[in-house]
Amino acid sequence: MNTQTTVATQEIEELQERWVAAELNADVATLDSILDPDFVGVGPLGFTLNKQAWLGRHRSGELKYRSLALEEASIRLYGDAAVTVAAQPQKATYQGNEVPGGRFRITLITVRRNGRWVMAGLHLSPIAAPPGR
C-alpha cells in the first residue's frame, strides 16, 4: 500500500468514525457537513432517502439510536471514490418502535470533493444466513 493510499484510507476511516458518532448523537450539523449534496441512502427494506430526508430523521427526533458501530470494515479505493463494506450492529427506535434486525451489512460510498472525503451514499441490508441453510 503506497503512502497516498494509506493517507486516503485513514481519512475515510476518520470520516466514517465521525459519521457513526453523528448518527448516534443525532448531530445534524456534522451529518450535513459530511454527506455529499447528492447523497442517497438505501434502507434495509429498499426505500431511498436523499440527503434532506436522511437529515430529517434526526431533525424530527423520530430516529433514536441507543448503539451504533461499524465492524469488519473493508475499504477499497478507486481514485477519488471508495467503497467500504462493513457490518453495522445497532439498537434504535423509529417513531417509538424498535428497529428490527439489529445487525446489518452496510456498503458506504465515499468520494473526494474539493480535496476532502464525503459520503455519497450507503446501502443497508439485514445479515441473514446464506440461502439453503
MODELLER restraints for C-alpha pairs under 7 A, 6 or more apart:
rsr = mdl.restraints
at = mdl.atoms
rsr.add(forms.Gaussian(group=physical.xy_distance, feature=features.Distance(at['CA:12:A'], at['CA:117:A']), mean=6.60, stdev=0.5))
rsr.add(forms.Gaussian(group=physical.xy_distance, feature=features.Distance(at['CA:19:A'], at['CA:31:A']), mean=6.62, stdev=0.5))
rsr.add(forms.Gaussian(group=physical.xy_distance, feature=features.Distance(at['CA:20:A'], at['CA:68:A']), mean=6.71, stdev=0.5))
rsr.add(forms.Gaussian(group=physical.xy_distance, feature=features.Distance(at['CA:20:A'], at['CA:69:A']), mean=6.37, stdev=0.5))
rsr.add(forms.Gaussian(group=physical.xy_distance, feature=features.Distance(at['CA:22:A'], at['CA:30:A']), mean=6.17, stdev=0.5))
rsr.add(forms.Gaussian(group=physical.xy_distance, feature=features.Distance(at['CA:22:A'], at['CA:31:A']), mean=6.12, stdev=0.5))
rsr.add(forms.Gaussian(group=physical.xy_distance, feature=features.Distance(at['CA:24:A'], at['CA:65:A']), mean=5.42, stdev=0.5))
rsr.add(forms.Gaussian(group=physical.xy_distance, feature=features.Distance(at['CA:24:A'], at['CA:67:A']), mean=6.68, stdev=0.5))
rsr.add(forms.Gaussian(group=physical.xy_distance, feature=features.Distance(at['CA:24:A'], at['CA:68:A']), mean=6.21, stdev=0.5))
rsr.add(forms.Gaussian(group=physical.xy_distance, feature=features.Distance(at['CA:26:A'], at['CA:58:A']), mean=5.34, stdev=0.5))
rsr.add(forms.Gaussian(group=physical.xy_distance, feature=features.Distance(at['CA:28:A'], at['CA:55:A']), mean=6.13, stdev=0.5))
rsr.add(forms.Gaussian(group=physical.xy_distance, feature=features.Distance(at['CA:28:A'], at['CA:58:A']), mean=6.68, stdev=0.5))
rsr.add(forms.Gaussian(group=physical.xy_distance, feature=features.Distance(at['CA:28:A'], at['CA:59:A']), mean=6.90, stdev=0.5))
rsr.add(forms.Gaussian(group=physical.xy_distance, feature=features.Distance(at['CA:34:A'], at['CA:118:A']), mean=5.05, stdev=0.5))
rsr.add(forms.Gaussian(group=physical.xy_distance, feature=features.Distance(at['CA:34:A'], at['CA:119:A']), mean=6.15, stdev=0.5))
rsr.add(forms.Gaussian(group=physical.xy_distance, feature=features.Distance(at['CA:35:A'], at['CA:118:A']), mean=5.60, stdev=0.5))
rsr.add(forms.Gaussian(group=physical.xy_distance, feature=features.Distance(at['CA:35:A'], at['CA:119:A']), mean=4.80, stdev=0.5))
rsr.add(forms.Gaussian(group=physical.xy_distance, feature=features.Distance(at['CA:35:A'], at['CA:120:A']), mean=6.29, stdev=0.5))
rsr.add(forms.Gaussian(group=physical.xy_distance, feature=features.Distance(at['CA:36:A'], at['CA:118:A']), mean=5.65, stdev=0.5))
rsr.add(forms.Gaussian(group=physical.xy_distance, feature=features.Distance(at['CA:36:A'], at['CA:119:A']), mean=5.62, stdev=0.5))
rsr.add(forms.Gaussian(group=physical.xy_distance, feature=features.Distance(at['CA:36:A'], at['CA:120:A']), mean=5.11, stdev=0.5))
rsr.add(forms.Gaussian(group=physical.xy_distance, feature=features.Distance(at['CA:37:A'], at['CA:51:A']), mean=6.52, stdev=0.5))
rsr.add(forms.Gaussian(group=physical.xy_distance, feature=features.Distance(at['CA:38:A'], at['CA:51:A']), mean=6.85, stdev=0.5))
rsr.add(forms.Gaussian(group=physical.xy_distance, feature=features.Distance(at['CA:38:A'], at['CA:120:A']), mean=6.44, stdev=0.5))
rsr.add(forms.Gaussian(group=physical.xy_distance, feature=features.Distance(at['CA:39:A'], at['CA:50:A']), mean=5.82, stdev=0.5))
rsr.add(forms.Gaussian(group=physical.xy_distance, feature=features.Distance(at['CA:39:A'], at['CA:51:A']), mean=5.19, stdev=0.5))
rsr.add(forms.Gaussian(group=physical.xy_distance, feature=features.Distance(at['CA:39:A'], at['CA:119:A']), mean=6.80, stdev=0.5))
rsr.add(forms.Gaussian(group=physical.xy_distance, feature=features.Distance(at['CA:39:A'], at['CA:120:A']), mean=4.43, stdev=0.5))
rsr.add(forms.Gaussian(group=physical.xy_distance, feature=features.Distance(at['CA:39:A'], at['CA:121:A']), mean=5.04, stdev=0.5))
rsr.add(forms.Gaussian(group=physical.xy_distance, feature=features.Distance(at['CA:40:A'], at['CA:48:A']), mean=6.58, stdev=0.5))
rsr.add(forms.Gaussian(group=physical.xy_distance, feature=features.Distance(at['CA:40:A'], at['CA:49:A']), mean=5.64, stdev=0.5))
rsr.add(forms.Gaussian(group=physical.xy_distance, feature=features.Distance(at['CA:40:A'], at['CA:50:A']), mean=4.66, stdev=0.5))
rsr.add(forms.Gaussian(group=physical.xy_distance, feature=features.Distance(at['CA:40:A'], at['CA:51:A']), mean=6.27, stdev=0.5))
rsr.add(forms.Gaussian(group=physical.xy_distance, feature=features.Distance(at['CA:40:A'], at['CA:120:A']), mean=6.65, stdev=0.5))
rsr.add(forms.Gaussian(group=physical.xy_distance, feature=features.Distance(at['CA:40:A'], at['CA:121:A']), mean=4.76, stdev=0.5))
rsr.add(forms.Gaussian(group=physical.xy_distance, feature=features.Distance(at['CA:40:A'], at['CA:122:A']), mean=6.74, stdev=0.5))
rsr.add(forms.Gaussian(group=physical.xy_distance, feature=features.Distance(at['CA:41:A'], at['CA:48:A']), mean=5.54, stdev=0.5))
rsr.add(forms.Gaussian(group=physical.xy_distance, feature=features.Distance(at['CA:41:A'], at['CA:49:A']), mean=5.12, stdev=0.5))
rsr.add(forms.Gaussian(group=physical.xy_distance, feature=features.Distance(at['CA:41:A'], at['CA:50:A']), mean=6.43, stdev=0.5))
rsr.add(forms.Gaussian(group=physical.xy_distance, feature=features.Distance(at['CA:41:A'], at['CA:121:A']), mean=5.35, stdev=0.5))
rsr.add(forms.Gaussian(group=physical.xy_distance, feature=features.Distance(at['CA:41:A'], at['CA:122:A']), mean=4.90, stdev=0.5))
rsr.add(forms.Gaussian(group=physical.xy_distance, feature=features.Distance(at['CA:41:A'], at['CA:123:A']), mean=5.98, stdev=0.5))
rsr.add(forms.Gaussian(group=physical.xy_distance, feature=features.Distance(at['CA:42:A'], at['CA:48:A']), mean=4.51, stdev=0.5))
rsr.add(forms.Gaussian(group=physical.xy_distance, feature=features.Distance(at['CA:42:A'], at['CA:49:A']), mean=6.52, stdev=0.5))
rsr.add(forms.Gaussian(group=physical.xy_distance, feature=features.Distance(at['CA:42:A'], at['CA:122:A']), mean=6.12, stdev=0.5))
rsr.add(forms.Gaussian(group=physical.xy_distance, feature=features.Distance(at['CA:42:A'], at['CA:123:A']), mean=4.57, stdev=0.5))
rsr.add(forms.Gaussian(group=physical.xy_distance, feature=features.Distance(at['CA:42:A'], at['CA:124:A']), mean=6.19, stdev=0.5))
rsr.add(forms.Gaussian(group=physical.xy_distance, feature=features.Distance(at['CA:43:A'], at['CA:123:A']), mean=6.24, stdev=0.5))
rsr.add(forms.Gaussian(group=physical.xy_distance, feature=features.Distance(at['CA:43:A'], at['CA:124:A']), mean=5.31, stdev=0.5))
rsr.add(forms.Gaussian(group=physical.xy_distance, feature=features.Distance(at['CA:44:A'], at['CA:124:A']), mean=4.76, stdev=0.5))
rsr.add(forms.Gaussian(group=physical.xy_distance, feature=features.Distance(at['CA:44:A'], at['CA:125:A']), mean=4.43, stdev=0.5))
rsr.add(forms.Gaussian(group=physical.xy_distance, feature=features.Distance(at['CA:44:A'], at['CA:126:A']), mean=6.25, stdev=0.5))
rsr.add(forms.Gaussian(group=physical.xy_distance, feature=features.Distance(at['CA:57:A'], at['CA:63:A']), mean=5.57, stdev=0.5))
rsr.add(forms.Gaussian(group=physical.xy_distance, feature=features.Distance(at['CA:62:A'], at['CA:94:A']), mean=5.26, stdev=0.5))
rsr.add(forms.Gaussian(group=physical.xy_distance, feature=features.Distance(at['CA:62:A'], at['CA:95:A']), mean=4.65, stdev=0.5))
rsr.add(forms.Gaussian(group=physical.xy_distance, feature=features.Distance(at['CA:63:A'], at['CA:93:A']), mean=5.80, stdev=0.5))
rsr.add(forms.Gaussian(group=physical.xy_distance, feature=features.Distance(at['CA:63:A'], at['CA:94:A']), mean=4.47, stdev=0.5))
rsr.add(forms.Gaussian(group=physical.xy_distance, feature=features.Distance(at['CA:63:A'], at['CA:95:A']), mean=6.51, stdev=0.5))
rsr.add(forms.Gaussian(group=physical.xy_distance, feature=features.Distance(at['CA:64:A'], at['CA:92:A']), mean=5.47, stdev=0.5))
rsr.add(forms.Gaussian(group=physical.xy_distance, feature=features.Distance(at['CA:64:A'], at['CA:93:A']), mean=5.33, stdev=0.5))
rsr.add(forms.Gaussian(group=physical.xy_distance, feature=features.Distance(at['CA:64:A'], at['CA:94:A']), mean=6.48, stdev=0.5))
rsr.add(forms.Gaussian(group=physical.xy_distance, feature=features.Distance(at['CA:65:A'], at['CA:91:A']), mean=5.90, stdev=0.5))
rsr.add(forms.Gaussian(group=physical.xy_distance, feature=features.Distance(at['CA:65:A'], at['CA:92:A']), mean=4.18, stdev=0.5))
rsr.add(forms.Gaussian(group=physical.xy_distance, feature=features.Distance(at['CA:65:A'], at['CA:93:A']), mean=6.55, stdev=0.5))
rsr.add(forms.Gaussian(group=physical.xy_distance, feature=features.Distance(at['CA:66:A'], at['CA:91:A']), mean=5.34, stdev=0.5))
rsr.add(forms.Gaussian(group=physical.xy_distance, feature=features.Distance(at['CA:66:A'], at['CA:92:A']), mean=5.58, stdev=0.5))
rsr.add(forms.Gaussian(group=physical.xy_distance, feature=features.Distance(at['CA:67:A'], at['CA:90:A']), mean=5.22, stdev=0.5))
rsr.add(forms.Gaussian(group=physical.xy_distance, feature=features.Distance(at['CA:67:A'], at['CA:91:A']), mean=5.12, stdev=0.5))
rsr.add(forms.Gaussian(group=physical.xy_distance, feature=features.Distance(at['CA:68:A'], at['CA:88:A']), mean=6.91, stdev=0.5))
rsr.add(forms.Gaussian(group=physical.xy_distance, feature=features.Distance(at['CA:68:A'], at['CA:89:A']), mean=5.88, stdev=0.5))
rsr.add(forms.Gaussian(group=physical.xy_distance, feature=features.Distance(at['CA:68:A'], at['CA:90:A']), mean=4.36, stdev=0.5))
rsr.add(forms.Gaussian(group=physical.xy_distance, feature=features.Distance(at['CA:68:A'], at['CA:91:A']), mean=6.65, stdev=0.5))
rsr.add(forms.Gaussian(group=physical.xy_distance, feature=features.Distance(at['CA:69:A'], at['CA:88:A']), mean=5.57, stdev=0.5))
rsr.add(forms.Gaussian(group=physical.xy_distance, feature=features.Distance(at['CA:69:A'], at['CA:89:A']), mean=5.80, stdev=0.5))
rsr.add(forms.Gaussian(group=physical.xy_distance, feature=features.Distance(at['CA:69:A'], at['CA:90:A']), mean=6.68, stdev=0.5))
rsr.add(forms.Gaussian(group=physical.xy_distance, feature=features.Distance(at['CA:70:A'], at['CA:86:A']), mean=6.17, stdev=0.5))
rsr.add(forms.Gaussian(group=physical.xy_distance, feature=features.Distance(at['CA:70:A'], at['CA:87:A']), mean=5.74, stdev=0.5))
rsr.add(forms.Gaussian(group=physical.xy_distance, feature=features.Distance(at['CA:70:A'], at['CA:88:A']), mean=4.83, stdev=0.5))
rsr.add(forms.Gaussian(group=physical.xy_distance, feature=features.Distance(at['CA:71:A'], at['CA:86:A']), mean=5.67, stdev=0.5))
rsr.add(forms.Gaussian(group=physical.xy_distance, feature=features.Distance(at['CA:71:A'], at['CA:87:A']), mean=4.98, stdev=0.5))
rsr.add(forms.Gaussian(group=physical.xy_distance, feature=features.Distance(at['CA:71:A'], at['CA:88:A']), mean=6.23, stdev=0.5))
rsr.add(forms.Gaussian(group=physical.xy_distance, feature=features.Distance(at['CA:72:A'], at['CA:86:A']), mean=5.22, stdev=0.5))
rsr.add(forms.Gaussian(group=physical.xy_distance, feature=features.Distance(at['CA:72:A'], at['CA:87:A']), mean=5.99, stdev=0.5))
rsr.add(forms.Gaussian(group=physical.xy_distance, feature=features.Distance(at['CA:73:A'], at['CA:84:A']), mean=6.38, stdev=0.5))
rsr.add(forms.Gaussian(group=physical.xy_distance, feature=features.Distance(at['CA:73:A'], at['CA:85:A']), mean=5.66, stdev=0.5))
rsr.add(forms.Gaussian(group=physical.xy_distance, feature=features.Distance(at['CA:73:A'], at['CA:86:A']), mean=4.16, stdev=0.5))
rsr.add(forms.Gaussian(group=physical.xy_distance, feature=features.Distance(at['CA:73:A'], at['CA:87:A']), mean=6.97, stdev=0.5))
rsr.add(forms.Gaussian(group=physical.xy_distance, feature=features.Distance(at['CA:74:A'], at['CA:84:A']), mean=5.38, stdev=0.5))
rsr.add(forms.Gaussian(group=physical.xy_distance, feature=features.Distance(at['CA:74:A'], at['CA:85:A']), mean=5.43, stdev=0.5))
rsr.add(forms.Gaussian(group=physical.xy_distance, feature=features.Distance(at['CA:74:A'], at['CA:86:A']), mean=6.37, stdev=0.5))
rsr.add(forms.Gaussian(group=physical.xy_distance, feature=features.Distance(at['CA:75:A'], at['CA:82:A']), mean=6.73, stdev=0.5))
rsr.add(forms.Gaussian(group=physical.xy_distance, feature=features.Distance(at['CA:75:A'], at['CA:83:A']), mean=5.77, stdev=0.5))
rsr.add(forms.Gaussian(group=physical.xy_distance, feature=features.Distance(at['CA:75:A'], at['CA:84:A']), mean=4.32, stdev=0.5))
rsr.add(forms.Gaussian(group=physical.xy_distance, feature=features.Distance(at['CA:75:A'], at['CA:85:A']), mean=6.79, stdev=0.5))
rsr.add(forms.Gaussian(group=physical.xy_distance, feature=features.Distance(at['CA:76:A'], at['CA:82:A']), mean=5.52, stdev=0.5))
rsr.add(forms.Gaussian(group=physical.xy_distance, feature=features.Distance(at['CA:76:A'], at['CA:83:A']), mean=5.31, stdev=0.5))
rsr.add(forms.Gaussian(group=physical.xy_distance, feature=features.Distance(at['CA:76:A'], at['CA:84:A']), mean=6.29, stdev=0.5))
rsr.add(forms.Gaussian(group=physical.xy_distance, feature=features.Distance(at['CA:77:A'], at['CA:83:A']), mean=6.62, stdev=0.5))
rsr.add(forms.Gaussian(group=physical.xy_distance, feature=features.Distance(at['CA:80:A'], at['CA:111:A']), mean=5.54, stdev=0.5))
rsr.add(forms.Gaussian(group=physical.xy_distance, feature=features.Distance(at['CA:80:A'], at['CA:112:A']), mean=5.01, stdev=0.5))
rsr.add(forms.Gaussian(group=physical.xy_distance, feature=features.Distance(at['CA:81:A'], at['CA:110:A']), mean=5.66, stdev=0.5))
rsr.add(forms.Gaussian(group=physical.xy_distance, feature=features.Distance(at['CA:81:A'], at['CA:111:A']), mean=4.28, stdev=0.5))
rsr.add(forms.Gaussian(group=physical.xy_distance, feature=features.Distance(at['CA:81:A'], at['CA:112:A']), mean=6.34, stdev=0.5))
rsr.add(forms.Gaussian(group=physical.xy_distance, feature=features.Distance(at['CA:82:A'], at['CA:109:A']), mean=5.84, stdev=0.5))
rsr.add(forms.Gaussian(group=physical.xy_distance, feature=features.Distance(at['CA:82:A'], at['CA:110:A']), mean=5.19, stdev=0.5))
rsr.add(forms.Gaussian(group=physical.xy_distance, feature=features.Distance(at['CA:82:A'], at['CA:111:A']), mean=6.33, stdev=0.5))
rsr.add(forms.Gaussian(group=physical.xy_distance, feature=features.Distance(at['CA:83:A'], at['CA:107:A']), mean=6.80, stdev=0.5))
rsr.add(forms.Gaussian(group=physical.xy_distance, feature=features.Distance(at['CA:83:A'], at['CA:108:A']), mean=5.71, stdev=0.5))
rsr.add(forms.Gaussian(group=physical.xy_distance, feature=features.Distance(at['CA:83:A'], at['CA:109:A']), mean=4.84, stdev=0.5))
rsr.add(forms.Gaussian(group=physical.xy_distance, feature=features.Distance(at['CA:83:A'], at['CA:110:A']), mean=6.51, stdev=0.5))
rsr.add(forms.Gaussian(group=physical.xy_distance, feature=features.Distance(at['CA:84:A'], at['CA:107:A']), mean=5.55, stdev=0.5))
rsr.add(forms.Gaussian(group=physical.xy_distance, feature=features.Distance(at['CA:84:A'], at['CA:108:A']), mean=5.02, stdev=0.5))
rsr.add(forms.Gaussian(group=physical.xy_distance, feature=features.Distance(at['CA:84:A'], at['CA:109:A']), mean=6.58, stdev=0.5))
rsr.add(forms.Gaussian(group=physical.xy_distance, feature=features.Distance(at['CA:85:A'], at['CA:106:A']), mean=5.77, stdev=0.5))
rsr.add(forms.Gaussian(group=physical.xy_distance, feature=features.Distance(at['CA:85:A'], at['CA:107:A']), mean=4.57, stdev=0.5))
rsr.add(forms.Gaussian(group=physical.xy_distance, feature=features.Distance(at['CA:85:A'], at['CA:108:A']), mean=6.52, stdev=0.5))
rsr.add(forms.Gaussian(group=physical.xy_distance, feature=features.Distance(at['CA:86:A'], at['CA:105:A']), mean=5.93, stdev=0.5))
rsr.add(forms.Gaussian(group=physical.xy_distance, feature=features.Distance(at['CA:86:A'], at['CA:106:A']), mean=5.40, stdev=0.5))
rsr.add(forms.Gaussian(group=physical.xy_distance, feature=features.Distance(at['CA:86:A'], at['CA:107:A']), mean=6.58, stdev=0.5))
rsr.add(forms.Gaussian(group=physical.xy_distance, feature=features.Distance(at['CA:87:A'], at['CA:103:A']), mean=6.96, stdev=0.5))
rsr.add(forms.Gaussian(group=physical.xy_distance, feature=features.Distance(at['CA:87:A'], at['CA:104:A']), mean=5.78, stdev=0.5))
rsr.add(forms.Gaussian(group=physical.xy_distance, feature=features.Distance(at['CA:87:A'], at['CA:105:A']), mean=4.68, stdev=0.5))
rsr.add(forms.Gaussian(group=physical.xy_distance, feature=features.Distance(at['CA:87:A'], at['CA:106:A']), mean=5.96, stdev=0.5))
rsr.add(forms.Gaussian(group=physical.xy_distance, feature=features.Distance(at['CA:88:A'], at['CA:103:A']), mean=5.57, stdev=0.5))
rsr.add(forms.Gaussian(group=physical.xy_distance, feature=features.Distance(at['CA:88:A'], at['CA:104:A']), mean=5.02, stdev=0.5))
rsr.add(forms.Gaussian(group=physical.xy_distance, feature=features.Distance(at['CA:88:A'], at['CA:105:A']), mean=6.02, stdev=0.5))
rsr.add(forms.Gaussian(group=physical.xy_distance, feature=features.Distance(at['CA:88:A'], at['CA:106:A']), mean=6.32, stdev=0.5))
rsr.add(forms.Gaussian(group=physical.xy_distance, feature=features.Distance(at['CA:89:A'], at['CA:102:A']), mean=5.65, stdev=0.5))
rsr.add(forms.Gaussian(group=physical.xy_distance, feature=features.Distance(at['CA:89:A'], at['CA:103:A']), mean=4.16, stdev=0.5))
rsr.add(forms.Gaussian(group=physical.xy_distance, feature=features.Distance(at['CA:89:A'], at['CA:104:A']), mean=6.24, stdev=0.5))
rsr.add(forms.Gaussian(group=physical.xy_distance, feature=features.Distance(at['CA:90:A'], at['CA:102:A']), mean=5.10, stdev=0.5))
rsr.add(forms.Gaussian(group=physical.xy_distance, feature=features.Distance(at['CA:90:A'], at['CA:103:A']), mean=6.07, stdev=0.5))
rsr.add(forms.Gaussian(group=physical.xy_distance, feature=features.Distance(at['CA:91:A'], at['CA:102:A']), mean=5.82, stdev=0.5))
rsr.add(forms.Gaussian(group=physical.xy_distance, feature=features.Distance(at['CA:92:A'], at['CA:98:A']), mean=6.09, stdev=0.5))
rsr.add(forms.Gaussian(group=physical.xy_distance, feature=features.Distance(at['CA:92:A'], at['CA:99:A']), mean=5.49, stdev=0.5))
rsr.add(forms.Gaussian(group=physical.xy_distance, feature=features.Distance(at['CA:93:A'], at['CA:99:A']), mean=5.19, stdev=0.5))
rsr.add(forms.Gaussian(group=physical.xy_distance, feature=features.Distance(at['CA:101:A'], at['CA:126:A']), mean=6.33, stdev=0.5))
rsr.add(forms.Gaussian(group=physical.xy_distance, feature=features.Distance(at['CA:103:A'], at['CA:126:A']), mean=6.44, stdev=0.5))
rsr.add(forms.Gaussian(group=physical.xy_distance, feature=features.Distance(at['CA:103:A'], at['CA:127:A']), mean=6.29, stdev=0.5))
rsr.add(forms.Gaussian(group=physical.xy_distance, feature=features.Distance(at['CA:104:A'], at['CA:124:A']), mean=6.17, stdev=0.5))
rsr.add(forms.Gaussian(group=physical.xy_distance, feature=features.Distance(at['CA:104:A'], at['CA:125:A']), mean=5.40, stdev=0.5))
rsr.add(forms.Gaussian(group=physical.xy_distance, feature=features.Distance(at['CA:104:A'], at['CA:126:A']), mean=4.45, stdev=0.5))
rsr.add(forms.Gaussian(group=physical.xy_distance, feature=features.Distance(at['CA:104:A'], at['CA:127:A']), mean=5.15, stdev=0.5))
rsr.add(forms.Gaussian(group=physical.xy_distance, feature=features.Distance(at['CA:105:A'], at['CA:124:A']), mean=5.76, stdev=0.5))
rsr.add(forms.Gaussian(group=physical.xy_distance, feature=features.Distance(at['CA:105:A'], at['CA:125:A']), mean=5.33, stdev=0.5))
rsr.add(forms.Gaussian(group=physical.xy_distance, feature=features.Distance(at['CA:105:A'], at['CA:126:A']), mean=6.13, stdev=0.5))
rsr.add(forms.Gaussian(group=physical.xy_distance, feature=features.Distance(at['CA:105:A'], at['CA:127:A']), mean=5.80, stdev=0.5))
rsr.add(forms.Gaussian(group=physical.xy_distance, feature=features.Distance(at['CA:106:A'], at['CA:122:A']), mean=6.81, stdev=0.5))
rsr.add(forms.Gaussian(group=physical.xy_distance, feature=features.Distance(at['CA:106:A'], at['CA:123:A']), mean=5.58, stdev=0.5))
rsr.add(forms.Gaussian(group=physical.xy_distance, feature=features.Distance(at['CA:106:A'], at['CA:124:A']), mean=4.62, stdev=0.5))
rsr.add(forms.Gaussian(group=physical.xy_distance, feature=features.Distance(at['CA:106:A'], at['CA:125:A']), mean=6.61, stdev=0.5))
rsr.add(forms.Gaussian(group=physical.xy_distance, feature=features.Distance(at['CA:107:A'], at['CA:122:A']), mean=5.39, stdev=0.5))
rsr.add(forms.Gaussian(group=physical.xy_distance, feature=features.Distance(at['CA:107:A'], at['CA:123:A']), mean=5.17, stdev=0.5))
rsr.add(forms.Gaussian(group=physical.xy_distance, feature=features.Distance(at['CA:107:A'], at['CA:124:A']), mean=6.68, stdev=0.5))
rsr.add(forms.Gaussian(group=physical.xy_distance, feature=features.Distance(at['CA:108:A'], at['CA:121:A']), mean=5.99, stdev=0.5))
rsr.add(forms.Gaussian(group=physical.xy_distance, feature=features.Distance(at['CA:108:A'], at['CA:122:A']), mean=4.42, stdev=0.5))
rsr.add(forms.Gaussian(group=physical.xy_distance, feature=features.Distance(at['CA:108:A'], at['CA:123:A']), mean=6.72, stdev=0.5))
rsr.add(forms.Gaussian(group=physical.xy_distance, feature=features.Distance(at['CA:109:A'], at['CA:119:A']), mean=5.96, stdev=0.5))
rsr.add(forms.Gaussian(group=physical.xy_distance, feature=features.Distance(at['CA:109:A'], at['CA:120:A']), mean=5.49, stdev=0.5))
rsr.add(forms.Gaussian(group=physical.xy_distance, feature=features.Distance(at['CA:109:A'], at['CA:121:A']), mean=5.05, stdev=0.5))
rsr.add(forms.Gaussian(group=physical.xy_distance, feature=features.Distance(at['CA:109:A'], at['CA:122:A']), mean=5.94, stdev=0.5))
rsr.add(forms.Gaussian(group=physical.xy_distance, feature=features.Distance(at['CA:110:A'], at['CA:117:A']), mean=6.36, stdev=0.5))
rsr.add(forms.Gaussian(group=physical.xy_distance, feature=features.Distance(at['CA:110:A'], at['CA:118:A']), mean=5.50, stdev=0.5))
rsr.add(forms.Gaussian(group=physical.xy_distance, feature=features.Distance(at['CA:110:A'], at['CA:119:A']), mean=4.38, stdev=0.5))
rsr.add(forms.Gaussian(group=physical.xy_distance, feature=features.Distance(at['CA:110:A'], at['CA:120:A']), mean=5.32, stdev=0.5))
rsr.add(forms.Gaussian(group=physical.xy_distance, feature=features.Distance(at['CA:111:A'], at['CA:117:A']), mean=5.46, stdev=0.5))
rsr.add(forms.Gaussian(group=physical.xy_distance, feature=features.Distance(at['CA:111:A'], at['CA:118:A']), mean=5.60, stdev=0.5))
rsr.add(forms.Gaussian(group=physical.xy_distance, feature=features.Distance(at['CA:111:A'], at['CA:119:A']), mean=6.44, stdev=0.5))
rsr.add(forms.Gaussian(group=physical.xy_distance, feature=features.Distance(at['CA:111:A'], at['CA:120:A']), mean=6.38, stdev=0.5))
rsr.add(forms.Gaussian(group=physical.xy_distance, feature=features.Distance(at['CA:112:A'], at['CA:118:A']), mean=6.31, stdev=0.5))
